[in-house]
Amino acid sequence: MPRPPLVIGHRGAPGYRPEHSRSSYDLAFAMGADAVEPDVVASRDGVLVVRHENEISGTTDVADRPEFAGRRTTKTIDGASLTGWFTEDFTWEELATLRCRERLPRIRPASASFDDRQPILRLSDLFDLVRAASIEHGREIGIVLEIKHATYFEGIGLDLVPLVEAEVARSAAGIPLVIEAFESTVLERLRQRGVPATFIYLIGAGGRPADLVATRGADAPTYRDTVTPRGLDGLVGRVDGISVDRRVILAPNTLGRATGPTRVVADAHRRGLRVYTWTCRPENAFLVGEFRGSGGPSAFGDYEAEWGVIRDAGVDGVFVDHPDLGVAFFRG
């Protein structure tokens, strides 16, 4: 009987509470998640902050704070022009005054009802929450730590590698730790420095990794190249596994029908690589076309049928926005 995959609370339980808020994580712990996934970016003074992106206007109340109006600016992050407010332009003391907001209020209005109630978290805060939750719930809970925009931050003088290394040494003792990134170079640097973790390379359904684009330009391999047998060969010994966009497994065709599971999971396993996938969500807005139902984007479609394709592929871990649904389906 295959072992069920790890159920990882993607930013906590953001199907029910604003992502990366304390209540989002607390709910994920209570719902039985094996691990939770924080994204980390940096403040101006080098504090690792738990946010989906360094641009924070969509997940905090910063745009409504007159004292920070002058911080609004436009930057290019990994080749994309963004206008808003960025964590690296604030000290942690300033960021700590902000409050969390739901990133997808039209799809998740119930979660948005919890807006403006909770401060944002540091990575150190989350390590403390996970340690306490493991004791409270009587089981080992892990962290799958995603490092965001490492090349960009290094380019502005905020190298995330020593910051992560120091925080792990300070705070992570006794907590199962996975470190993941869309940039393999940051994973390799942390591994070379002896940071005790499992290292997972995040792979999108399209595009190219920002770190390799920065050094190789148009010659940088695509993410699609990376999940070919030859590409996977090149990862052996460099990382412990991959985490792929679920579409890489589902392989939807132009009619919106899943043609998978593809061979990527089996190919990776043959090379000794673990495989995680992201993100399993039940709402119509996120499902492959054939699994969508009535009721509009926020209604639940036939998510179990889509998740069944992913389960049958034999993945080792799944990221979910609704940990209760993930636990019921993947462990059921």
KAUR-V205116 format. One record per backbone hydrogen bond with DSSP energy under -0.5 kcal/mol. NH is the residue of the N-H (numbers start at 0). CO is the residue of the C=O. E is the energy in kcal/mol with one decimal. If there is no record, write none. Layout:
NH&CO&E + NH&CO&E
//
This chain:
5&315&-2.5 + 7&5&-0.7 + 7&317&-2.9 + 8&6&-0.6 + 8&34&-3.1 + 9&7&-0.9 + 9&319&-2.7 + 10&8&-0.8 + 10&36&-1.2 + 11&8&-1.8 + 12&10&-0.6 + 13&9&-0.7 + 14&320&-2.5 + 15&12&-2.3 + 16&12&-1.5 + 19&10&-2.2 + 20&17&-1.7 + 24&20&-1.9 + 25&21&-2.9 + 26&22&-2.1 + 27&23&-1.7 + 28&24&-2.4 + 29&25&-2.2 + 30&26&-2.0 + 31&28&-1.3 + 32&27&-2.2 + 33&6&-2.1 + 34&6&-1.3 + 35&141&-1.8 + 36&8&-2.6 + 37&35&-0.6 + 39&145&-2.5 + 40&48&-2.3 + 42&46&-2.0 + 43&86&-0.8 + 43&89&-3.3 + 45&42&-1.8 + 48&40&-3.1 + 48&46&-0.6 + 49&120&-2.6 + 50&38&-1.0 + 50&48&-1.1 + 55&53&-0.6 + 55&84&-2.6 + 58&55&-0.7 + 59&55&-1.0 + 60&98&-1.1 + 63&60&-1.7 + 64&61&-1.7 + 65&63&-0.8 + 67&64&-2.2 + 68&65&-1.3 + 70&67&-1.9 + 71&68&-1.3 + 72&83&-2.6 + 74&81&-2.9 + 76&74&-0.6 + 76&79&-3.0 + 77&75&-0.6 + 79&76&-2.0 + 81&74&-3.4 + 83&72&-2.9 + 86&53&-2.3 + 88&85&-2.1 + 89&86&-1.9 + 94&90&-2.4 + 95&91&-2.6 + 96&93&-1.5 + 97&94&-1.9 + 99&117&-3.0 + 100&58&-2.3 + 106&103&-0.6 + 107&103&-2.8 + 111&107&-1.8 + 112&108&-0.9 + 112&109&-0.6 + 113&110&-2.1 + 114&111&-1.9 + 115&99&-2.6 + 116&113&-1.0 + 119&97&-0.7 + 120&49&-0.5 + 122&47&-2.3 + 125&121&-1.6 + 126&122&-2.2 + 127&123&-1.7 + 128&124&-2.2 + 129&125&-2.8 + 130&126&-2.2 + 131&127&-2.2 + 132&128&-2.5 + 133&129&-2.3 + 134&130&-1.4 + 135&131&-2.6 + 136&132&-2.9 + 137&133&-0.8 + 138&133&-1.3 + 141&33&-2.3 + 142&175&-2.5 + 143&35&-2.8 + 144&142&-0.7 + 144&177&-3.3 + 145&37&-2.9 + 145&143&-0.6 + 146&144&-0.6 + 146&179&-2.5 + 147&39&-2.0 + 147&145&-0.6 + 152&148&-2.6 + 153&149&-2.5 + 154&150&-1.9 + 155&151&-0.9 + 155&152&-0.8 + 156&153&-1.5 + 157&152&-3.0 + 162&158&-0.8 + 163&159&-3.0 + 164&160&-2.8 + 165&161&-2.3 + 166&162&-2.1 + 167&163&-2.8 + 168&164&-2.1 + 169&165&-1.9 + 170&166&-2.8 + 171&167&-2.2 + 174&171&-2.3 + 175&173&-0.5 + 177&142&-2.6 + 178&197&-3.1 + 179&144&-3.0 + 180&199&-1.3 + 183&181&-0.5 + 185&182&-0.5 + 186&182&-1.0 + 187&183&-2.4 + 188&184&-2.2 + 189&185&-2.0 + 190&186&-2.5 + 191&187&-2.5 + 192&188&-1.4 + 193&190&-1.6 + 194&189&-2.1 + 196&194&-1.1 + 197&176&-2.0 + 199&178&-2.5 + 199&197&-0.5 + 200&240&-2.6 + 201&180&-2.7 + 201&199&-0.6 + 202&242&-2.9 + 208&220&-0.6 + 212&208&-2.2 + 213&209&-2.1 + 214&210&-0.9 + 215&211&-3.0 + 216&212&-1.9 + 218&215&-2.0 + 219&216&-1.9 + 222&206&-2.7 + 225&221&-1.3 + 226&222&-1.0 + 226&223&-0.6 + 227&224&-1.3 + 231&227&-2.9 + 232&228&-2.0 + 233&229&-1.3 + 234&231&-1.3 + 235&231&-0.9 + 235&232&-0.7 + 236&238&-0.6 + 237&234&-2.3 + 238&234&-1.8 + 239&198&-2.7 + 240&198&-1.1 + 241&273&-2.6 + 242&200&-2.4 + 243&275&-2.4 + 244&202&-2.0 + 245&277&-3.0 + 247&244&-2.3 + 248&244&-0.6 + 248&245&-1.0 + 249&245&-2.8 + 250&246&-2.7 + 252&256&-2.4 + 255&252&-2.1 + 258&249&-1.3 + 258&250&-1.1 + 259&249&-2.4 + 261&248&-1.3 + 266&262&-3.1 + 267&263&-2.4 + 268&264&-2.6 + 269&265&-2.2 + 270&266&-0.7 + 270&267&-1.0 + 271&268&-2.0 + 272&267&-2.5 + 273&239&-2.1 + 275&241&-2.5 + 276&316&-1.5 + 277&243&-1.7 + 279&318&-3.2 + 280&278&-0.7 + 283&298&-2.9 + 284&296&-2.3 + 285&282&-1.8 + 286&282&-1.0 + 289&255&-2.6 + 290&287&-2.3 + 291&288&-1.6 + 298&295&-1.1 + 300&281&-2.3 + 301&290&-2.7 + 302&300&-2.1 + 304&301&-0.8 + 305&301&-1.3 + 306&302&-3.1 + 307&303&-1.7 + 308&304&-1.1 + 308&305&-0.6 + 309&305&-1.3 + 310&306&-2.9 + 311&307&-2.6 + 312&308&-0.9 + 313&309&-0.5 + 313&310&-1.6 + 314&309&-0.9 + 315&274&-3.2 + 316&274&-1.0 + 317&5&-2.9 + 318&276&-2.3 + 319&7&-2.6 + 320&279&-1.3 + 322&320&-0.5 + 324&321&-0.7 + 325&321&-2.2 + 326&322&-2.9 + 327&323&-2.2 + 328&324&-2.3 + 329&325&-2.6 + 330&326&-1.6
//
